[in-house]
Amino acid sequence: MNYASFPFNNRIPASREGPREGSDFIDLERLLAMAKRQAKVVGVGAVVGLLLGLVYLQTTPPTFTASTRVLIDEGMNKMVDEVSATPVNMQTDAAILSQIEIIKSARLAAVVVDKEKLDQNPSFMQPPKSLLSTLVGYARGFLQIFRSAPDVAGGTELTEAQRKAMAAAARKEQAVAMLQANIIAERSGRSYVISMGYSAHDPQLAAAITRAYADAFVADQLDASFDATEKAAVWLQGRLEELRSSSQKAALEVEKFRAENGLAAARGETIAEQQLSDLNAQLILAQADTAKARARYEQYRTIVESGPEAAVGNSTLSAEVAGNPLISDLKKRHSGVTKREQEISAGFGPNHPQAVALRKEQTDLANQIFRELSQLSETYRNEFEVAQSRETALRNSVSEATGQNSSANQAQVRLRELQQQATALSTLYQTFLSRYEEASQQRSFPIAKVRVISEATMPRGPSSPRTSMVFGLALVLGVVIGAAFGALNEFNERFFRTAEDVRERLGVKFLGYLPLLGSNDDKKEAPKTETGKMGTPPPQPPTRAAEAAKRRAKMRIAVDAPASMFAETLRSTKIAGDVVLQDTGCKVIGVISMLPGEGKSTVAANLAGLIASNGAKTLLIDADLRNPGLSRSLGIDAEQGLVEAVVNDQGWQSVIKVDRQTKMAIVPAVVRGRFSHTSELLSSAGMRRFIDDAKATFDYIIVDLPPLGPVVDAKAFAPLADGFVLVAEWGATPRPLVRSALNAEPQIASKILGLVLNKVDLKKLPRYGAYGGSEQFLERYSSYYVDKSEPKVKVAG
């Protein structure tokens, strides 16, 4: 299940991508696998959380919550708002929030404390405490030890009355603080309803406090409205006196200025204005009369200037002649004489005496008419001069009146200013007088904008702690804590678990999984018996011989169970060596690990036994000269080993032990005393001659080397080895340690044939494999592993 095509070099290219932990993508499969691996941790956390929740429920006294609802209703006070001196707009969210802050204020809490005498109520002042509150109180008390208490008395002695007063004040402050801490006030949606509630351990106390809060809030609204109106009325009353005095003073100044400047008015106008208006009217009439008189005078003057002869003819043009009886009579006589003269002249000739007499008479009449017209002309001249004089007099009077009116107009500007001031003060006075009367009337309205729409009743059941909620939160908290510990475990996971880890982290070939050996040994012991039942003795602890037999059996699993998963992984290791070292005659393969106890000796012994059981000439060398675990596990009792053969320059024939079943040759390590120069021994010329001598006889030389971490023996042996098999313990060998060691030892890293994960827990392995990986199909692979990967212990009776 772990065998891809083997490269002909001992390294495969490492992934250039960063570790999967730093991926930018969320690997849901990997997260699900983590959840499965840490399911027990999360389950334990959930159980612990439920237990803590149960403890909390058992140690926390129940709390009861009573609630009431209050409506901010402006419709109740609409009539008051129409005459309100201090209108408040309640149509905003800020106003509702302000009312909530009033409910939570210390002043309202103090009113409730005084009304219900809560500072003297033991059930309120000393409520039962939960275990958590008790522990917090102890912690605070412990911290108070390190704080210096203030000197309240100030170094003076206090009387008993003063102490009682201070104690009462302290109790009241504490009660107010407790009320403020436990009162609940919030707005119901977007409405004008405020929900109030109080939580206490006594349901009756909770209901009483809630009702007291509602009553105190309504009373506070009434008091606030009354106080505001009272203050406004007092202020308005004082302001009215000032405005009355100012208005009267301004009116007196107007009348005084009017009298001083002669600005008395009649019919809405001053006397000067009225006089100027009358003079202008008279002047217009005088101008008309003058024009008329001039026209008549000019007309008659022209007639008179034309002479007596023309005067008779021109006088007919005058409209005034017809009105003069003398001129009319003269004209009639002149007309009759003229007619007779014309008749006589026509009949008797112009020289007729009668015609001459008539012409003389006609001339006399014309002269009379001329004289009359001259008199009329003088008369009209006199009238014209009189009219002209009157017009001139009126014009002079208008000019004088205009000058006087201009001075009056300048004074009128100041008068209008004084009148405006007087009018403004009078209007302001009337307005404030009206507001004062309204405020005085409003004080008699006992109506508030707040009313209780839901009375507080005694709660039927506790509001907290809620069993379902506590258990739910405890379960969630436990799961979160368990998940945190699980995540911490996953974060601390720095070990090799899957083949993918090996290939991505190291860039070396993964050779396979070696299952954990002996994990079920205790379960496969003889059936349990009870002490004293039917005389059966109790089970005895295993003897040294049994333990030694178990260790020897682990060294032969690949030989005793060739169809097991353990043997199959070692075959993969052998094939890796054959492919990579195919041009090498005798293959010298070193088995190394990073830390002690990772099972490299078991791997080396089983790999050599598997190769030898296939008929290849195999030599197994225990080169761990400081801790020869391979020789101890095989139970080899020898006088000489690798050290003696190399130091004495002897051949391998002098120190080998041969396995009778597989014909495998074994060179043990015999340590006598403390030997610290093992690296010099493994890199010496004698060691090289020893290996060269063995190459001439064997096909495979398997060398069990010391761990690479604590000592440098493996590095010293590296020039003599053709390849290395790296053994890492599943879930125990840190990845950074292996990576840093291989980077520091390029000679060994270049010869790594692959890595084997040892001591694999096959039940847990599928949890770490990716979806579709070979780790998910272990159960289906098991049909090909006929033999079990278990040591077959044979102990002599």
JOTAJO-V810969 format. One record per residue. N is the residue number from 0. SS is DSSP state (alpha for helix, beta for strand, coil for the rest). PHI is phi in whole degrees, -180 to 180 (NA if undefined). BURIAL is # if it has 9 or more other C-alpha atoms within 8 Angstrom, else .. Layout:
n:ss:phi:burial
N:SS:PHI:BURIAL
N:SS:PHI:BURIAL
This chain:
n:ss:phi:burial
0:coil:NA:.
1:coil:-122:#
2:coil:-115:#
3:coil:-93:.
4:coil:-65:.
5:coil:-83:#
6:coil:-74:#
7:coil:-82:.
8:coil:-109:.
9:coil:-91:#
10:coil:-131:#
11:coil:-116:#
12:coil:-65:.
13:coil:-73:#
14:coil:-64:#
15:coil:-77:.
16:coil:-73:.
17:coil:-68:.
18:coil:-60:.
19:alpha:-64:.
20:alpha:-64:.
21:alpha:-99:.
22:coil:-66:.
23:coil:-83:.
24:coil:-103:.
25:coil:-90:.
26:coil:-89:.
27:alpha:-65:.
28:alpha:-64:.
29:alpha:-67:.
30:alpha:-63:.
31:alpha:-65:.
32:alpha:-65:#
33:alpha:-61:#
34:alpha:-64:.
35:alpha:-65:.
36:alpha:-67:#
37:coil:-101:#
38:alpha:-62:.
39:alpha:-65:.
40:alpha:-63:#
41:alpha:-66:#
42:alpha:-63:#
43:alpha:-63:#
44:alpha:-61:#
45:alpha:-64:#
46:alpha:-64:#
47:alpha:-63:#
48:alpha:-62:#
49:alpha:-64:#
50:alpha:-65:.
51:alpha:-63:#
52:alpha:-63:#
53:alpha:-64:#
54:alpha:-63:.
55:alpha:-63:#
56:alpha:-64:#
57:alpha:-76:.
58:alpha:-107:.
59:coil:-105:#
60:coil:-68:#
61:coil:-70:#
62:beta:-120:#
63:beta:-110:#
64:beta:-122:#
65:beta:-104:#
66:beta:-137:#
67:beta:-142:#
68:beta:-127:#
69:beta:-122:#
70:beta:-105:#
71:beta:-87:#
72:coil:-114:#
73:coil:-78:.
74:alpha:-64:.
75:alpha:-67:#
76:alpha:-118:#
77:alpha:-65:.
78:alpha:-65:.
79:alpha:-71:#
80:alpha:-63:.
81:alpha:-66:.
82:coil:-119:#
83:coil:-72:#
84:coil:-82:#
85:coil:-131:.
86:coil:-68:.
87:coil:-123:.
88:coil:-86:.
89:coil:-99:.
90:coil:-92:.
91:coil:-118:.
92:alpha:-65:.
93:alpha:-62:.
94:alpha:-67:#
95:alpha:-65:#
96:alpha:-64:#
97:alpha:-65:.
98:alpha:-65:.
99:alpha:-65:#
100:alpha:-67:.
101:alpha:-64:.
102:alpha:-61:#
103:coil:-87:#
104:coil:-75:#
105:alpha:-71:#
106:alpha:-64:.
107:alpha:-68:#
108:alpha:-64:#
109:alpha:-65:#
110:alpha:-63:#
111:alpha:-66:#
112:alpha:-61:#
113:alpha:-67:.
114:alpha:-69:.
115:alpha:-94:.
116:coil:53:#
117:alpha:-70:#
118:alpha:-68:#
119:alpha:-110:.
120:coil:-98:.
121:alpha:-64:.
122:alpha:-66:.
123:alpha:-86:#
124:alpha:-75:#
125:coil:-128:.
126:coil:-73:.
127:coil:-64:.
128:coil:-111:.
129:coil:-82:#
130:alpha:-62:#
131:alpha:-65:.
132:alpha:-65:.
133:alpha:-63:#
134:alpha:-64:.
135:alpha:-64:.
136:alpha:-63:.
137:alpha:-62:.
138:alpha:-65:.
139:alpha:-66:.
140:alpha:-63:.
141:alpha:-67:.
142:alpha:-70:.
143:alpha:-66:.
144:coil:-62:.
145:coil:-87:.
146:coil:-109:.
147:coil:-82:.
148:coil:-75:.
149:coil:-71:.
150:coil:-85:.
151:coil:-71:.
152:coil:-74:.
153:coil:68:.
154:coil:83:.
155:coil:-112:.
156:coil:-76:.
157:coil:-106:.
158:coil:-78:.
159:alpha:-64:.
160:alpha:-65:.
161:alpha:-66:.
162:alpha:-63:#
163:alpha:-65:.
164:alpha:-65:.
165:alpha:-66:.
166:alpha:-65:.
167:alpha:-65:#
168:alpha:-64:.
169:alpha:-66:.
170:alpha:-63:#
171:alpha:-66:#
172:alpha:-62:.
173:alpha:-65:#
174:alpha:-63:#
175:alpha:-62:#
176:alpha:-63:#
177:alpha:-66:.
178:alpha:-64:#
179:alpha:-63:#
180:alpha:-74:.
181:alpha:-107:.
182:beta:-72:#
183:beta:-118:.
184:beta:-144:#
185:beta:-153:.
186:beta:-81:#
187:coil:-89:#
188:coil:62:.
189:coil:-106:.
190:coil:-86:.
191:coil:-101:#
192:beta:-103:#
193:beta:-112:#
194:beta:-93:#
195:beta:-116:#
196:beta:-154:#
197:beta:-143:#
198:beta:-110:#
199:beta:-150:#
200:coil:-79:#
201:coil:-107:#
202:alpha:-63:#
203:alpha:-65:.
204:alpha:-64:#
205:alpha:-62:#
206:alpha:-66:#
207:alpha:-64:#
208:alpha:-65:#
209:alpha:-64:#
210:alpha:-63:#
211:alpha:-63:#
212:alpha:-64:#
213:alpha:-63:#
214:alpha:-64:.
215:alpha:-65:#
216:alpha:-68:#
217:alpha:-64:#
218:alpha:-63:.
219:alpha:-64:#
220:alpha:-65:#
221:alpha:-63:#
222:alpha:-63:.
223:alpha:-64:.
224:alpha:-65:#
225:alpha:-65:#
226:alpha:-62:.
227:alpha:-64:#
228:alpha:-67:#
229:alpha:-62:#
230:alpha:-65:.
231:alpha:-66:#
232:alpha:-65:#
233:alpha:-63:.
234:alpha:-66:.
235:alpha:-64:#
236:alpha:-64:#
237:alpha:-65:.
238:alpha:-70:#
239:alpha:-62:#
240:alpha:-60:.
241:alpha:-65:.
242:alpha:-68:#
243:alpha:-63:#
244:alpha:-63:.
245:alpha:-66:#
246:alpha:-66:#
247:alpha:-63:#
248:alpha:-63:.
249:alpha:-67:#
250:alpha:-66:#
251:alpha:-64:.
252:alpha:-64:#
253:alpha:-64:#
254:alpha:-67:.
255:alpha:-65:.
256:alpha:-67:#
257:alpha:-63:#
258:alpha:-68:#
259:alpha:-66:.
260:coil:-107:.
261:coil:60:.
262:coil:-103:#
263:coil:-66:.
264:beta:-116:.
265:beta:-135:.
266:coil:52:.
267:coil:84:.
268:beta:-130:.
269:beta:-77:#
270:alpha:-63:#
271:alpha:-60:#
272:alpha:-65:#
273:alpha:-66:#
274:alpha:-61:#
275:alpha:-60:#
276:alpha:-65:.
277:alpha:-65:.
278:alpha:-62:#
279:alpha:-63:#
280:alpha:-66:.
281:alpha:-65:#
282:alpha:-62:#
283:alpha:-64:.
284:alpha:-65:.
285:alpha:-64:#
286:alpha:-63:#
287:alpha:-68:.
288:alpha:-63:#
289:alpha:-62:#
290:alpha:-63:.
291:alpha:-67:.
292:alpha:-64:#
293:alpha:-64:#
294:alpha:-63:.
295:alpha:-66:#
296:alpha:-63:#
297:alpha:-63:.
298:alpha:-65:#
299:alpha:-74:#
300:alpha:-65:#
301:alpha:-66:.
302:alpha:-66:#
303:alpha:-66:#
304:alpha:-67:.
305:coil:-79:#
306:coil:99:#
307:alpha:-65:#
308:alpha:-66:.
309:alpha:-75:#
310:alpha:-65:#
311:alpha:-65:#
312:alpha:-71:.
313:alpha:-74:#
314:alpha:-64:#
315:alpha:-70:.
316:alpha:-79:.
317:coil:-81:#
318:coil:-77:.
319:coil:-81:.
320:alpha:-62:#
321:alpha:-64:#
322:alpha:-86:.
323:coil:-97:.
324:alpha:-66:.
325:alpha:-67:.
326:alpha:-64:#
327:alpha:-66:#
328:alpha:-66:.
329:alpha:-59:#
330:alpha:-67:#
331:alpha:-64:.
332:alpha:-63:#
333:alpha:-62:#
334:alpha:-68:.
335:alpha:-69:.
336:alpha:-63:#
337:alpha:-62:#
338:alpha:-69:.
339:alpha:-66:#
340:alpha:-64:#
341:alpha:-68:#
342:alpha:-69:.
343:alpha:-67:#
344:alpha:-61:#
345:alpha:-74:.
346:alpha:-91:.
347:alpha:-115:.
348:coil:103:#
349:coil:-72:#
350:coil:-94:.
351:coil:-62:#
352:alpha:-58:.
353:alpha:-66:.
354:alpha:-65:#
355:alpha:-68:#
356:alpha:-64:.
357:alpha:-68:#
358:alpha:-68:#
359:alpha:-65:.
360:alpha:-63:#
361:alpha:-64:#
362:alpha:-69:.
363:alpha:-61:.
364:alpha:-64:#
365:alpha:-65:#
366:alpha:-65:#
367:alpha:-64:#
368:alpha:-63:#
369:alpha:-62:#
370:alpha:-63:.
371:alpha:-65:#
372:alpha:-67:#
373:alpha:-64:#
374:alpha:-65:.
375:alpha:-62:#
376:alpha:-63:#
377:alpha:-66:#
378:alpha:-62:.
379:alpha:-68:#
380:alpha:-67:#
381:alpha:-63:.
382:alpha:-62:#
383:alpha:-63:#
384:alpha:-67:.
385:alpha:-65:.
386:alpha:-63:#
387:alpha:-67:#
388:alpha:-64:.
389:alpha:-63:#
390:alpha:-64:#
391:alpha:-64:.
392:alpha:-64:.
393:alpha:-66:#
394:alpha:-64:#
395:alpha:-64:.
396:alpha:-65:#
397:alpha:-65:#
398:alpha:-62:.
399:alpha:-66:.
400:alpha:-65:#
401:alpha:-64:#
402:alpha:-63:.
403:alpha:-63:#
404:alpha:-68:#
405:alpha:-64:.
406:alpha:-63:.
407:alpha:-67:#
408:alpha:-66:.
409:alpha:-62:.
410:alpha:-70:#
411:alpha:-67:#
412:alpha:-60:.
413:alpha:-63:.
414:alpha:-64:#
415:alpha:-64:.
416:alpha:-62:.
417:alpha:-65:#
418:alpha:-65:#
419:alpha:-64:.
420:alpha:-61:#
421:alpha:-64:#
422:alpha:-66:#
423:alpha:-62:.
424:alpha:-65:#
425:alpha:-67:#
426:alpha:-64:.
427:alpha:-62:#
428:alpha:-63:#
429:alpha:-63:.
430:alpha:-64:.
431:alpha:-66:#
432:alpha:-64:#
433:alpha:-65:.
434:alpha:-64:#
435:alpha:-66:#
436:alpha:-63:.
437:alpha:-64:#
438:alpha:-64:#
439:alpha:-65:#
440:alpha:-73:.
441:alpha:-67:#
442:coil:-62:#
443:coil:-92:.
444:coil:-96:.
445:coil:-87:.
446:coil:-123:.
447:coil:-109:#
448:coil:-86:#
449:beta:-124:#
450:beta:-144:#
451:beta:-83:#
452:beta:-106:.
453:beta:-147:.
454:coil:-73:#
455:coil:-78:#
456:coil:-118:.
457:coil:-70:#
458:coil:-64:#
459:coil:-82:.
460:coil:-141:.
461:coil:-69:#
462:coil:-89:#
463:beta:-158:.
464:coil:-79:#
465:coil:-86:.
466:alpha:-61:.
467:alpha:-64:.
468:alpha:-68:.
469:alpha:-63:#
470:alpha:-65:#
471:alpha:-64:.
472:alpha:-65:.
473:alpha:-63:#
474:alpha:-64:#
475:alpha:-62:#
476:alpha:-63:#
477:alpha:-63:#
478:alpha:-64:#
479:alpha:-64:#
480:alpha:-64:#
481:alpha:-61:#
482:alpha:-65:#
483:alpha:-65:.
484:alpha:-65:#
485:alpha:-63:#
486:alpha:-63:.
487:alpha:-64:.
488:alpha:-62:.
489:alpha:-67:.
490:alpha:-66:.
491:coil:-81:.
492:coil:-73:.
493:coil:-126:.
494:beta:-118:#
495:coil:-80:#
496:coil:-124:#
497:coil:-132:#
498:alpha:-63:#
499:alpha:-63:.
500:alpha:-60:#
501:alpha:-65:#
502:alpha:-70:#
503:alpha:-76:#
504:alpha:-84:#
505:alpha:-110:#
506:coil:74:#
507:coil:-113:#
508:coil:-73:#
509:beta:-93:#
510:beta:-97:#
511:beta:144:#
512:beta:-103:#
513:beta:-109:#
514:beta:-65:#
515:coil:-67:#
516:coil:-97:#
517:coil:77:.
518:coil:-73:.
519:coil:-112:.
520:coil:-63:.
521:alpha:-66:.
522:alpha:-74:.
523:alpha:-98:.
524:coil:-71:.
525:coil:-61:.
526:coil:-56:.
527:coil:-69:.
528:coil:-131:#
529:coil:-97:.
530:coil:-65:.
531:coil:85:.
532:coil:-90:.
533:coil:59:.
534:coil:75:.
535:coil:-80:#
536:coil:-72:.
537:coil:-68:.
538:coil:-66:.
539:coil:-98:.
540:coil:-65:.
541:coil:-64:.
542:coil:-84:.
543:alpha:-64:.
544:alpha:-65:.
545:alpha:-67:#
546:alpha:-64:#
547:alpha:-65:#
548:alpha:-65:#
549:alpha:-64:#
550:alpha:-66:#
551:alpha:-65:#
552:alpha:-67:#
553:alpha:-63:#
554:coil:-77:#
555:coil:-126:#
556:alpha:-63:#
557:alpha:-62:#
558:alpha:-84:#
559:alpha:-78:.
560:coil:-129:#
561:coil:-69:#
562:coil:-101:#
563:coil:-96:#
564:alpha:-65:#
565:alpha:-60:#
566:alpha:-67:#
567:alpha:-65:#
568:alpha:-66:#
569:alpha:-69:#
570:alpha:-63:#
571:alpha:-60:#
572:alpha:-65:#
573:alpha:-63:#
574:alpha:-63:.
575:alpha:-61:#
576:alpha:-66:#
577:alpha:-65:.
578:alpha:-72:#
579:alpha:-71:#
580:coil:-106:#
581:coil:-68:.
582:coil:-90:.
583:coil:-98:.
584:coil:-68:.
585:coil:-97:#
586:beta:-96:#
587:beta:-96:#
588:beta:-118:#
589:beta:-96:#
590:beta:-107:#
591:beta:-129:#
592:beta:-146:#
593:coil:-92:#
594:coil:-126:#
595:coil:-67:.
596:coil:82:.
597:coil:-89:#
598:coil:90:#
599:alpha:-68:#
600:alpha:-65:#
601:alpha:-64:#
602:alpha:-65:#
603:alpha:-61:#
604:alpha:-65:#
605:alpha:-71:#
606:alpha:-65:#
607:alpha:-66:#
608:alpha:-65:#
609:alpha:-64:#
610:alpha:-65:#
611:alpha:-68:#
612:alpha:-69:#
613:coil:-86:.
614:coil:99:.
615:coil:-83:#
616:coil:-75:#
617:beta:-129:#
618:beta:-119:#
619:beta:-108:#
620:beta:-115:#
621:beta:-91:#
622:coil:-98:#
623:coil:-85:#
624:coil:-76:#
625:coil:-89:#
626:coil:-145:.
627:coil:-74:#
628:alpha:-68:.
629:alpha:-63:#
630:alpha:-65:#
631:alpha:-66:.
632:alpha:-66:#
633:alpha:-76:#
634:coil:71:.
635:coil:-84:.
636:coil:-109:.
637:coil:-131:.
638:coil:-89:.
639:coil:-130:#
640:coil:-146:#
641:alpha:-63:#
642:alpha:-61:#
643:alpha:-65:#
644:alpha:-66:#
645:alpha:-76:#
646:alpha:-65:#
647:coil:-86:.
648:coil:55:#
649:coil:-100:#
650:coil:-80:#
651:alpha:-66:#
652:alpha:-65:.
653:alpha:-80:.
654:coil:-127:#
655:beta:-79:#
656:beta:-123:.
657:beta:-113:.
658:coil:-79:#
659:coil:-68:.
660:coil:-81:.
661:coil:-102:#
662:coil:62:#
663:coil:-81:#
664:beta:-89:#
665:beta:-127:#
666:beta:-107:#
667:coil:-79:#
668:coil:-119:#
669:coil:-111:#
670:coil:-109:#
671:coil:-119:.
672:coil:80:.
673:coil:-97:.
674:coil:-130:#
675:coil:-104:.
676:coil:-98:.
677:alpha:-71:#
678:alpha:-66:#
679:alpha:-65:.
680:alpha:-67:#
681:alpha:-72:#
682:coil:-102:#
683:coil:-79:.
684:alpha:-67:.
685:alpha:-65:#
686:alpha:-66:#
687:alpha:-64:#
688:alpha:-66:.
689:alpha:-64:#
690:alpha:-70:#
691:alpha:-62:.
692:alpha:-66:#
693:alpha:-73:#
694:alpha:-64:#
695:coil:-69:.
696:coil:-110:.
697:coil:-103:#
698:coil:-89:#
699:beta:-135:#
700:beta:-121:#
701:beta:-102:#
702:beta:-115:#
703:beta:-87:#
704:coil:-99:#
705:coil:-68:#
706:coil:-60:#
707:coil:-76:#
708:coil:-73:#
709:coil:-78:.
710:coil:-131:.
711:coil:-107:#
712:alpha:-63:#
713:alpha:-63:#
714:alpha:-64:#
715:alpha:-67:#
716:alpha:-86:#
717:alpha:-55:#
718:alpha:-63:.
719:alpha:-89:.
720:coil:-93:#
721:coil:-88:#
722:beta:-166:#
723:beta:-127:#
724:beta:-109:#
725:beta:-93:#
726:beta:-107:#
727:beta:-128:#
728:beta:-80:#
729:coil:-65:#
730:coil:73:.
731:coil:-136:.
732:coil:-86:#
733:beta:-69:#
734:alpha:-64:#
735:alpha:-61:.
736:alpha:-64:#
737:alpha:-65:#
738:alpha:-64:#
739:alpha:-67:.
740:alpha:-67:#
741:alpha:-69:#
742:alpha:-67:.
743:alpha:-80:.
744:coil:-121:#
745:alpha:-65:.
746:alpha:-65:#
747:alpha:-78:#
748:alpha:-61:#
749:coil:-72:.
750:coil:-111:#
751:beta:-70:#
752:beta:-79:#
753:beta:164:#
754:beta:-121:#
755:beta:-114:#
756:beta:-92:#
757:beta:-104:#
758:beta:57:#
759:beta:-84:#
760:coil:-84:#
761:alpha:-66:#
762:alpha:-75:.
763:alpha:-90:.
764:alpha:-58:#
765:alpha:-60:#
766:alpha:-67:#
767:alpha:-97:#
768:coil:-80:#
769:coil:-75:#
770:coil:-64:.
771:coil:90:.
772:coil:-77:.
773:alpha:-64:#
774:alpha:-65:#
775:alpha:-81:#
776:alpha:-119:#
777:alpha:-63:#
778:alpha:-65:.
779:alpha:-75:.
780:alpha:-73:#
781:alpha:-62:.
782:alpha:-67:.
783:alpha:-89:.
784:coil:-101:#
785:coil:-68:.
786:coil:-86:#
787:coil:-86:#
788:coil:-81:#
789:coil:-134:.
790:coil:-69:#
791:coil:-97:#
792:coil:-86:.
793:coil:-124:.
794:coil:-115:.
795:coil:-67:.
796:coil:-72:.
